[in-house]
């Protein structure tokens, strides 16, 4: 069983860490929550039944974050390194500068979204979970998840339009 959790840790550490970092905006808190996630996964590994392990781990991570959030009552969007590693490839200096500007814009757009909308956008658009998987992580029905995702995306679009109109 220990080998199972070690394998899961090696396979999914980066995804879980980035997800939690994007929620906490704090490297140390994200590390603590990753450890809590894999500790909980270890405790309940025997109860896990066939299914998508990645979805299950994101669910465990989400619940660990919710417990943390309830204790600390704060949420914020995250380190730019989360987005940088997501899109980083060998690129020219110009492409990297443009990417960094895009990352800053995305962080700014996500910053003030309601918590559930932010979760929906992060899980589906950045971590590429399916509707079903993301809904399961958030413990909502698929139809409700789609509404949350739509509203999150709509808020981002509205902010972008508002910024564009302010420029001109």
C-alpha positions as CSV (number, residue, x, y, z in Angstrom):
1,X,0.0,0.0,0.0
2,X,2.9,2.4,0.7
3,X,4.2,1.9,-2.8
4,X,0.7,2.8,-4.1
5,X,0.7,6.2,-2.3
6,X,4.4,6.8,-3.2
7,X,3.5,6.3,-6.9
8,X,0.5,8.6,-6.6
9,X,2.6,11.2,-4.9
10,X,5.2,11.2,-7.7
11,X,2.6,11.2,-10.4
12,X,0.3,13.8,-9.1
13,X,2.3,16.0,-6.8
14,X,2.8,18.9,-9.3
15,X,-0.8,19.0,-10.3
16,X,-2.1,19.0,-6.7
17,X,0.6,21.5,-5.6
18,X,-0.3,23.9,-8.4
19,X,-4.0,23.6,-7.7
20,X,-3.5,24.3,-4.0
21,X,-1.0,27.1,-4.7
22,X,-3.5,28.7,-7.0
23,X,-6.0,28.7,-4.2
24,X,-3.8,29.8,-1.3
25,X,-1.3,32.1,-3.0
26,X,1.2,30.9,-0.5
27,X,4.0,28.4,-1.2
28,X,4.2,27.2,2.4
29,X,0.5,26.8,2.8
30,X,0.2,24.9,-0.5
31,X,3.0,22.6,0.6
32,X,1.3,21.9,3.9
33,X,-2.0,21.2,2.1
34,X,-0.3,18.9,-0.4
35,X,1.1,16.9,2.6
36,X,-2.4,16.9,4.2
37,X,-3.9,15.8,0.9
38,X,-1.6,12.8,0.5
39,X,-1.9,12.0,4.2
40,X,-5.6,11.8,3.9
41,X,-5.3,9.8,0.6
42,X,-3.0,7.4,2.5
43,X,-5.6,7.0,5.3
44,X,-8.4,6.3,2.9
45,X,-6.7,4.5,0.0
46,X,-8.3,1.2,1.0
47,X,-11.7,2.8,0.7
48,X,-11.0,4.2,-2.8
49,X,-12.9,2.2,-5.4
50,X,-12.1,2.0,-9.1
51,X,-12.4,5.4,-10.7
52,X,-10.2,8.3,-11.7
53,X,-7.4,8.7,-9.2
54,X,-6.7,12.2,-10.3
55,X,-10.2,13.3,-9.7
56,X,-10.2,11.6,-6.3
57,X,-7.0,13.4,-5.3
58,X,-8.3,16.8,-6.5
59,X,-11.4,16.1,-4.4
60,X,-9.2,15.3,-1.3
61,X,-7.1,18.4,-2.0
62,X,-10.2,20.6,-2.4
63,X,-11.6,19.3,0.9
64,X,-8.3,19.9,2.6
65,X,-8.3,23.5,1.3
66,X,-11.9,24.0,2.4
67,X,-11.0,22.9,5.9
68,X,-8.1,25.3,5.8
69,X,-10.2,28.1,4.4
70,X,-12.8,27.7,7.1
71,X,-10.1,28.0,9.7
72,X,-8.4,31.0,8.2
73,X,-11.3,32.7,6.2
74,X,-9.2,34.0,3.4
75,X,-8.7,33.2,-0.3
76,X,-6.6,34.8,-3.0
77,X,-5.2,34.0,-6.4
78,X,-1.9,32.8,-6.7
79,X,1.6,32.8,-7.7
80,X,2.4,33.5,-11.3
81,X,4.7,30.4,-11.3
82,X,1.5,28.3,-11.4
83,X,0.6,29.7,-14.8
84,X,4.2,30.0,-16.0
85,X,4.9,26.2,-15.6
86,X,1.6,25.4,-17.2
87,X,2.5,27.1,-20.5
88,X,6.3,27.2,-20.4
89,X,8.1,25.7,-23.3
90,X,11.4,26.6,-24.9
91,X,10.5,29.9,-26.4
92,X,12.1,33.1,-27.5
93,X,12.6,35.9,-25.0
94,X,9.8,37.9,-26.6
95,X,7.4,35.0,-26.3
96,X,8.3,34.6,-22.6
97,X,7.7,38.3,-22.0
98,X,4.3,38.1,-23.7
99,X,3.5,35.0,-21.7
100,X,4.4,36.7,-18.5
101,X,2.1,39.6,-19.3
102,X,-0.7,37.2,-20.1
103,X,-0.1,35.4,-16.8
104,X,-0.4,38.7,-14.9
105,X,-3.6,39.5,-16.7
106,X,-5.1,36.1,-15.9
107,X,-4.1,36.5,-12.2
108,X,-5.8,39.9,-12.2
109,X,-8.9,38.6,-13.9
110,X,-9.2,35.7,-11.4
111,X,-8.4,37.7,-8.3
112,X,-11.8,38.9,-7.4
113,X,-14.0,36.1,-8.7
114,X,-16.3,34.5,-6.2
115,X,-14.7,31.3,-4.8
116,X,-16.8,28.8,-6.6
117,X,-16.4,30.5,-9.9
118,X,-12.7,30.6,-9.5
119,X,-12.6,26.9,-8.5
120,X,-14.6,26.0,-11.6
121,X,-12.4,28.0,-14.0
122,X,-9.2,26.6,-12.4
123,X,-10.3,23.0,-12.4
124,X,-11.7,22.9,-15.9
125,X,-9.8,25.5,-17.9
126,X,-6.4,25.2,-16.2
127,X,-6.2,21.7,-14.8
128,X,-8.2,20.2,-17.7
129,X,-10.6,18.2,-15.6
130,X,-13.8,17.2,-17.4
131,X,-17.2,18.6,-16.3
132,X,-17.9,15.4,-14.4
133,X,-14.6,15.3,-12.7
134,X,-14.6,19.0,-11.7
135,X,-18.2,18.7,-10.5
136,X,-17.2,15.7,-8.4
137,X,-14.2,17.6,-6.9
138,X,-16.5,20.6,-6.0
139,X,-19.2,18.2,-4.8
140,X,-21.9,19.8,-7.0
141,X,-24.1,18.4,-9.8
142,X,-22.7,18.6,-13.3
143,X,-25.4,21.1,-14.3
144,X,-24.5,23.4,-11.4
145,X,-20.8,23.1,-12.2
146,X,-21.6,24.2,-15.8
147,X,-23.4,27.3,-14.4
148,X,-20.5,28.1,-12.1
149,X,-18.0,27.8,-15.0
150,X,-20.2,29.9,-17.3
151,X,-20.5,32.6,-14.7
152,X,-16.8,32.6,-14.0
153,X,-15.9,32.8,-17.7
154,X,-18.6,35.5,-18.1
155,X,-17.2,37.6,-15.3
156,X,-13.7,37.3,-16.9
157,X,-15.1,38.4,-20.3
158,X,-16.9,41.3,-18.7
159,X,-13.8,42.5,-17.0
160,X,-11.8,42.3,-20.2
161,X,-14.5,44.3,-22.0
162,X,-14.5,46.8,-19.2
163,X,-10.8,47.2,-19.4
164,X,-10.9,47.6,-23.2
165,X,-13.6,50.3,-22.9
166,X,-11.6,52.2,-20.3
167,X,-8.6,52.3,-22.6
168,X,-10.6,53.8,-25.5
